[in-house]
Amino acid sequence: SHEAVIWLGQHLNGLFGMPGALDLRTLAIMYALVIGLAIGLTFALIPGNLAVGLLTTIGIGLVYAESVIAVYFVSPYAEPTVWCGFALLLPALLWYWRARRVSWPRLAVVVGLSFMIITAKTQALGYLPAILLALLWTRRSPIAKSVEKRSRWKGLASNWRSITACVLLVGASGGYVAAGGNLTVYSQLNVYEMVFTTLLPAGHDPEGDLRWMGADPALAYANGTTVVSPNGAAGDPRLLKFSRDVTQLTVLEFIAAHPGRLISLSEDGMQALGHWRPGYLGNYTASSGEPLKQECRSCVYYYLLTPARAKPFVFGLLLAFAFLTGLWLRNVGFIRSSNRVMGKLVIFLVTASVSEFWLILLTQGVGDDVKHQVFTLLPTLLSLPVAASCIALGRRTETVEFDDEDLGLSDERPVPSPTAMPAPVGS
C-alpha cells in the first residue's frame, strides 16, 4: 500500500509546485492532510460534549505532531502510511461500533483500512489481534444483557458478518506475507538478529543454544554480532545451512523451551521505548553539515513522559491504567452506550500496543529495536487522551439516559417507554 502512496505523490508533485518527479515534501503535505481529515472525523464521532471532543482530538493531534512520529513524514519510509491508516481507523471503529447492527459497508471500511495498514509495513502485523478483537466486539452492554437474555450460540450466529470479515482479513494478510518474495530475505535477516544479537547474549551457553536449534555450534563466535558486524557470520559459508535449518518457527520454539529469555527480551523492548527515537534519523539534510542533528518542535508527550523514558516500566503501568479505565467505562455504572464506545477504543489501543510490542521482540529482537518500537509508541501515546476522555465521559450524573443499544433493542422491534424499565438498585 505504501507503493500506492508513492504513486499518488508522483502525480500530485506538480500540483503542489514541487520540483522533480517526486519531492518528499509532497508526501509530507499528503500525510498531513489525511491525518487532519482523520482527526476531524474522530472529533465528529466522539461522544459527549464539545469540551470532551476538543480535548480528546487535541491530544490525538499532538501525538501525530510529536517528534518521534512526525520525523518520518518527509521521508521515503513506509511508517507515515501506517500512521495515516491508523488515524483513519480510529473514526472508522467509532462509526462501526455505533451501529445497532453490523453492516457490510462499515465492515468494509474497517477491513480495508486494516489491510492498508498491514500491507504498508510488515511490523504492522502486530496490530492484527487488536483489529480482530475490534471487529468481533459487537456484544451489547451489561444493561442490554440483563434486559434481553441471549444464548452464546445465538450471539455467535448474530456476528457471522464480523466473523466472515475476520477470516477474510486474516487470509488476505497471510497471503500478502506468503507472496512477498523480499519478505523471505527479511525473515532470514530477522532470524540472524534474533539468534546472534538477541538470544545468544542473553544466555550462558551459546554453543548449547545453537546445538538445541540444530545449528553448527562453531558459529558461536558470532555471539553478540549483527548481520553487518565485521566479526559476524554473514560471510561464513556455514550460515547457508544455518538459514535453511533455523527459521522463525525454530526461534519461537526455542523461546518457548527457555521462557527465562522473555525477561531479557522485555527489558530490551522497554529500553527501546525509553530511547524514543533512533539517533541516525535527524531533521536536516546532508548538505546542512549536521544531518544527524535532531530537533523537537512539538514535544508535549516527550516531556510529559519523562518519568517513563527514564524508567521504561512506567509505560506498562500507563497501559494498565488505560486498560482498566476502558473496562470501567464499559462495565461499571449506568452509562450511555454512546459513551461506552470510548472504553472499547482505549482497550483496542492498549491491545494493539501490547501485541505490537511482543511481535517485534519475538520476530526481530533487539535489531534496530528503537526504530521498530515506534509502532508500539503510536497506540501507546494515543491511549492517553482516549483514556482521559473515558474518565470525563464516565462521571455519574443525576439523570440516566438510555438509548436503543442500552435497552438491547434491534431495528425491527418497537421501542418501549423508558418508564417501563425497572429503576436500578440504589438510584
Disulfide bonds with the S-S distance in Angstrom:
Cys296-Cys299 1.24
